[in-house]
Amino acid sequence: MAESMRWSEGFIAVDWGTTNRRAYVVDASGKPGAEFEDSKGVLSVPKDDFPAAVAEIRERLGDKPLLMAGMVGSNRGWMDAPYVPTPAGLDELAHALVWPGKREAIVPGVSYVGNGRADVMRGEEVQLLGAIARGDIDQNALVCHPGTHNKWTLVHRGQITSFQTVMTGELFNLLKQHSILCDLMQGEVTPNESFRAGARHGWANDDLMAELFSVRARVILKQAPAEDPASYASGLLIGNDVRIGLSTPYAAQVVVMGRPELTCLYAAAIEEAGRAAIELDGEQSFVAGISKIAEVM
């Protein structure tokens, strides 16, 4: 469309998730400039109010075209952007954009069906493929993407070929807020020895539900200190997550991508499982990925 010719002059990239959104000005060379982050995720915006929410972004960052990714393209967002099936790369995403308006486009997510499983992702694919485009990830790799719903993605020849979602982050939050363990899980989680002990147990055993209860029992019976059960429980959950993610025999590079406060935990747990992992900041990768999509759309 004619309006899209103006995208070469720069645009606003938006990573619009369930509970948060982050927007960046991207200049003509693909470099990020001004940005902001707030808590106006898609669940806080009624469907009819998305035009006003987009206008607010432009008020803060300038009157430019918007290229959006994440849950804004889900059935809970502004407009449903159908998933692109695997194998998928940047070209497939760019050619399947959905346009709510002449100057607003939504990047579709990616879907996987195979081996008796079905899975979907929205937002992570832009970061992952952006890191490949930057040369930060090998053309063949296993990528762990921590978050509320952690993703383990197989990359082959620069494309997403399959992936699996593990609800570790959501389970930790539920335990922290609503379980019998909640009073023990309010401390800060760090990759300390308690975390690593939990990760080793979660990696080596298949008794997750029983071991979670023992977190409380050991503190009550003074078999474990009361200072750090949150780190142990987190390590236990993430170790189990890593057990799932590394279950597919794959000798390629292992990458952990996302927010540093989460990637450091997963990298430590992967280390306890006997593998090395490269950590990448997902923010830079998102800008790289969405800039590449803008180039080829």
N, C-alpha and C positions, 0 to 999 in steps of 0.2 A: 504494500500500500504506500501511497505517496508520502504520507506523514513519516513512515519509517526511515526515509532518507535522512531525516534530521538526527537520527540516533548516532551517526558518525561524529556529531558535534559534542557528544557526551550525553549521559543519561543518569537516572537514579536507579540503583540496584537495591532491592528490598528482600531481605530474608525474613519472611513473615510466618512465624510459627504459631503453635497452639496458644501459648501464653505470653509470648514476647514478639517484638518485631525490631529489626535493625535495618537502617537505611543508610546508603552511602552515595555520595556523588562520585561518578566515574567519568574522568575526562576523556578527550578524544584519543589519548594514547593508552587508555585502559588503567590509569593510575587512580586510586581512590583519594578523595579529598574530604570535605566536610561529612560528618556522619552523626547519627544519634541512635540511641536505643531506648525503648520504653516497654511498658507492660501491656500494650494494646495488641495482644494476640488475637487470633481470629475468633476465639470463643467470647471475647468481650465486645465484638463488633457485630450488631445485627446485620443480616444480609443486605437490607436496603440502605444501610449506613456506610457501605464500603466507598461509594463515591466521595462522601464527606471525609472519610479517613484518608483517602488518597489525596484529596485537596489539602488536608492538614500536612501531609508529608511535603507537598510542593511549597506550602507556606514556609516551611522550615528550611528546605534545601534548594528551592528554586523551581522555576517553571520549565521542567524538562520531562522527556518521556520516562515512563517507569517500566522496568523489567523486574518482575517479581517471581519468587520461588518459595516453596514450602507449603504449609497447610492452607495458604490463601487459595490454592488450586484444588482443595478438597471439597467434598459436599458440605462441609461446615464453613467453607470460606466464601469468597466473592463469586467465583464461577468454577464449576468442575472442569479441571483439565485432565482428560483421560490419560491413564498411565501408558507409557511406552514400554512394550515388553522387552525383556532381555533377549539377545545381547543388545546393549545400548551404549552409545557414545554421545559426544556433543552434537554431532550432526543430526542424529535422530531426535534429540531434544529440541534443537533449533527449528526443525521442520514440523514439529507438532505443537508449537506455541498456540495458546488460546488468547483471543483478543477481546476483553470486555469493552474496550473503547479504541479509538484510533491511535491513542498515544499510551496505551497501557497493555502490556502483554504478560501472560503467566506461563512459566516453564512447567511442563508436565512432570509428574513423578515417574518412577520406574516400577514395573511389576515383574515378578518371577513365578512361574508355574513349572514344577518338575519334581521327580522323585517323590511323588505323593505329597508335596508341600505347595503352599501358595503364600506369597509375601509381597509387601509393598513398601516403598519409601518415597518420601517427599522432602526435598531440601538437601539431604545428604549427598545425593547424586551430583549436585552442582559443585559442592566442595571437592568431592572425590575426583571428578573428571577435571576440575580446575587444577588440582595438584598434579595430575598426570600431564596436563598441558604445560605446566611450569617445569616439568622434569623432576618434581619432588618425589614422585612415586614411579617405580619401575612399570614397564608395560605389562608385566605379570607380577601380581602381588596379592596378598591377603590383607585387607584393610578392616580394622576395627574402628567403629565410630561411636564412642560412648555418648550416652545421653539418657533420657527417660526410657527410651526403647533402643538399646544398643544394637548396632548392625555389624554383622560380619560379612564382608563382601569379597567375592573372588573376582579379580581383574585378569583378563586374558587378552593380550594384544591391544591393550589400551581401552578395552570396553568392559562394562559391567556384565558379567556372564551369569552370576547367581549370587544370592545373599540370603541371610537368615537373621531374623530379629529376635532378641532376647529381652524380656521385660524387666531387667535387673534394676534399673533406676526407679521405675515405678514401684516395684516390690519393696525396695529399700524405703521409699517415702511412705508407703502404706504401713510398714512395720514401725517406722519412726513416729507416725501420727496416730495409729489406730490399734496397735497390737499390745500384747502383754509385755513386750520388750520396750515400749516407747520411753519409759523413764530411764532406760539404760542407753538410749541411742541419741541423746541430745548433744553429745560432745563432738568436737571437730574430728573429722576423718583425715588421717594422713597416712602415707605409705611407711609407717613405722613397723617395729617388729610384731606388734599385735596384729596389724593388718596383714603382714606377710605370713604369719602363722595361720590366720584364717584362710588366706589365699592358697596356701599349701594344702590345707585340709580340703577346701572346696575343689581343688584340682584333682586330688588323689582319691577322693571318696564320692560315693553316690548317696549319702545320707543327709542331704541338705536340710530337709524338714526337721529331722531329729536333732541335728547339730544346732539349728537355730534355737530350739527350746533350751538346749543345754547351756547357751550363752547366759540365760537367767539363772539356771540351776547352779552353775558353778560359782556365780557371784554370791548367791544366797548362802551356799555351803562353804564359802570362803576358800574355794579351790582356784579362784581366779581373782585378780584385783578388780575393783569396781571403777577404776579410773578410765579404762579404755575399751569397754565392750563395743562401742560404736565402730571403732576401727576394725576390731575382730569380725564383727557381723558383716561389715562392708567387704572385708577381705574374703569372707566365706562366700558371699553372694557373687563377687566378681571372680573368685577362683572357679566357682561352678560355671559361670558365664564363659570363662576362658576354656574350661573343659569342653564346652559345647563348640566354641569357635575353632579350637585347634583339633577337633575330632576328624576333620577332613584332611587326609594326607596331602600336604602341599608344602613343598620345600622352598617356595619363593619367599621374597621379602615380606616381613610382617610390619605393618604400619598402623599406628594408633593416631587418629585424627580427631580434633575437636578442641574443646576448651582445656587449657593447661591443667586446671585443677582436677579434671577427670582423666586426662591422658596419662598423668603421672601415676595414678592408681592402677590403671590397666597395664601400663608398661611394667610396673613392679610385679603385678600378678603374672604376666607373661614370662617375666624373668624367673619367677619361682617355678614356672612350668618347664624351664630349661630352654626357652627361646629368647632371642633378642628382638626388640621392637624399636622402630624409629618413631619419634613423636613429631607431629605436625600441628600447627595452629590452624584450625579450620577457617578462621576469619579471612586470612590472606588467600586461602584456597577458594573460598566462595567468590571473592572479587575476581580472581583469575578465571574461574569457570563461567561466571555470568558475563564477563567481558568477551570471552570467546564465543559464547552463544550470540551476543549482540553483533559480533563480526560476521557471522555466517547466516543470520536469520533473513 
